[in-house]
Amino acid sequence: MESWVSRSGLSSLQRTSLNKIDTNLVSAFVERWHLETSSFHMPFGEMSITLDDVACLFHLPIRGIFWSPRDVIEEVAVELVVDYLGVSHGQAQSHVRSCRGSYYKLEWLYDLFVHHRVASSWAYVTRTYILMLVGSTIFAYKTFTLVEARYLLLFTDLDGCSGYSWGAAALVTLYRYLGDASMYSCK
């Protein structure tokens, strides 16, 4: 498992912590985000987050294949978790329905991780661990409890995921989530 995580280019995320986030500071930045320019409008001028910033802060590879997983419907989210995380169809369907969309709960993924680790199902353990890792760092959903099911598509081939430009994917996701959060109707 450790070798797959290391080869994926995501091992630096293991040292990243989102526990020490100042929510008031994040809210202040979100209020100043302008979707049209993809920048923060500050009193001293405009400021943006660059690919170099992502590479320096997260130590993620910025060269490689840029692949953004497509949105998936609930039925596909169920099939993905059955095929790539070794969950029964009934359990997967029940879980995805409880999330009210194509998401997986991080707590549920952790339980799967523990279950597969005990059973020594290393491919499932690795996929689950990496999905939890990216779902709680670079692809963190606004609730910090869910991960979008579409990100599991990135880990269908564990050996192939090392060729992705993870820094670019993180930056695109950040811009997307900032755009969503800056909308007046977003809670």
C-alpha positions in Angstrom: 0.0 0.0 0.0 2.8 2.4 0.9 4.5 2.0 -2.4 1.2 2.7 -4.3 0.7 5.9 -2.3 4.3 7.0 -2.8 4.2 6.4 -6.5 0.9 8.2 -6.9 2.5 11.5 -6.1 0.1 12.1 -3.2 2.3 11.0 -0.3 2.9 14.6 0.7 -0.8 15.0 1.6 -0.3 12.7 4.5 1.4 15.5 6.3 -1.3 18.0 5.5 -3.8 19.0 8.1 -7.0 20.9 7.7 -7.8 20.8 11.4 -6.3 24.2 12.0 -8.4 26.3 9.6 -9.6 29.7 10.7 -13.1 29.6 9.3 -13.5 33.4 9.7 -10.5 33.9 7.5 -11.8 31.5 4.9 -15.2 33.3 4.9 -13.4 36.6 4.4 -11.6 35.3 1.4 -14.7 33.7 -0.1 -16.5 37.0 0.2 -13.8 38.6 -1.8 -13.6 35.9 -4.5 -14.7 37.1 -8.0 -15.7 34.3 -10.3 -15.2 36.3 -13.5 -11.5 37.0 -12.8 -10.7 34.0 -10.6 -9.1 36.3 -8.1 -9.6 37.8 -4.7 -10.4 41.5 -4.7 -8.5 42.9 -1.7 -8.1 46.5 -0.5 -4.6 46.5 -1.8 -5.4 45.0 -5.2 -6.2 41.7 -6.8 -4.7 38.4 -5.6 -4.9 34.9 -7.0 -3.8 31.4 -6.2 -1.4 30.0 -8.8 -0.2 26.6 -9.8 3.1 27.4 -8.3 1.4 28.2 -4.9 -0.2 24.8 -5.0 3.1 23.0 -5.8 4.9 24.9 -3.0 2.3 24.4 -0.4 1.2 20.8 -1.1 4.3 19.4 -2.9 2.1 17.9 -5.6 3.3 17.1 -9.1 2.2 19.8 -11.5 3.4 18.0 -14.7 1.6 15.1 -16.1 -1.8 14.2 -17.5 -4.6 16.6 -16.7 -7.7 14.6 -16.3 -10.8 15.9 -14.6 -13.3 13.2 -13.7 -16.7 13.6 -15.1 -19.7 14.1 -12.8 -21.4 10.8 -12.1 -25.0 9.9 -11.3 -26.0 7.9 -8.2 -26.2 4.6 -10.1 -22.6 5.0 -11.3 -21.5 6.0 -7.8 -22.9 2.7 -6.6 -21.2 0.7 -9.3 -17.9 2.4 -8.7 -17.8 1.6 -5.0 -18.9 -2.0 -5.8 -16.2 -2.5 -8.4 -13.3 -0.6 -6.9 -13.9 -0.6 -3.1 -15.3 -4.2 -2.7 -18.7 -3.2 -1.2 -21.8 -5.3 -1.8 -24.4 -3.7 -4.1 -27.0 -3.4 -1.4 -24.7 -1.7 1.0 -23.4 0.6 -1.7 -26.9 1.6 -2.8 -28.0 2.2 0.8 -25.0 4.4 1.5 -25.2 6.5 -1.7 -28.9 7.1 -1.1 -28.2 8.2 2.5 -25.7 10.8 1.1 -28.4 12.3 -1.1 -26.2 12.4 -4.2 -23.1 10.9 -5.7 -21.0 11.2 -2.5 -19.4 8.9 0.0 -19.1 9.8 3.7 -15.5 10.0 4.9 -16.5 8.1 8.1 -17.9 5.3 6.0 -14.7 5.2 3.9 -12.7 4.9 7.1 -14.8 1.9 8.2 -14.2 0.3 4.8 -10.5 1.0 5.1 -10.3 -0.8 8.5 -12.4 -3.7 7.2 -10.3 -4.3 4.1 -7.0 -3.8 6.1 -8.1 -6.7 8.4 -9.0 -8.8 5.3 -5.6 -7.9 3.7 -7.4 -6.7 0.5 -4.6 -4.3 -0.4 -5.9 -2.8 -3.6 -9.2 -1.9 -1.8 -7.3 -0.6 1.2 -5.1 1.6 -1.0 -8.0 3.0 -3.1 -10.0 3.7 0.0 -7.1 5.4 1.8 -6.2 7.6 -1.2 -9.8 8.5 -1.7 -10.0 9.5 2.0 -6.7 11.4 1.7 -7.7 13.5 -1.3 -11.3 13.8 -0.1 -10.1 15.5 3.1 -7.4 17.7 1.5 -7.2 18.8 -2.1 -10.8 17.7 -3.0 -12.4 18.6 0.4 -16.1 19.2 0.1 -17.5 22.2 2.0 -19.0 20.0 4.7 -15.6 18.2 5.4 -17.7 15.0 5.8 -18.2 13.9 2.1 -16.1 13.1 -0.9 -17.6 13.2 -4.4 -17.9 9.8 -6.0 -16.4 11.0 -9.2 -12.9 11.2 -7.7 -12.9 7.4 -7.3 -12.5 7.3 -11.2 -9.0 8.7 -10.7 -8.0 5.5 -8.8 -9.4 2.7 -10.9 -5.8 2.0 -12.1 -3.5 2.4 -9.1 -0.4 2.2 -11.2 -1.6 4.8 -13.7 -2.6 7.5 -11.2 1.1 8.5 -10.8 1.0 10.2 -14.1 -1.6 12.8 -13.2 -1.0 16.5 -12.6 -2.3 16.5 -9.1 -1.4 20.1 -8.5 -3.5 21.2 -11.5 -6.4 19.1 -10.4 -6.2 20.6 -6.9 -6.2 24.2 -8.3 -9.1 23.5 -10.6 -11.1 22.0 -7.8 -10.3 24.9 -5.5 -11.4 27.4 -8.1 -14.6 25.4 -8.7 -15.4 25.2 -4.9 -14.6 28.9 -4.4 -16.9 29.8 -7.2 -19.7 27.7 -5.7 -19.1 29.1 -2.2 -19.1 32.7 -3.4 -22.6 32.5 -4.7 -25.2 34.2 -2.6 -27.4 31.1 -2.4 -24.6 28.9 -1.1 -24.9 27.9 2.6 
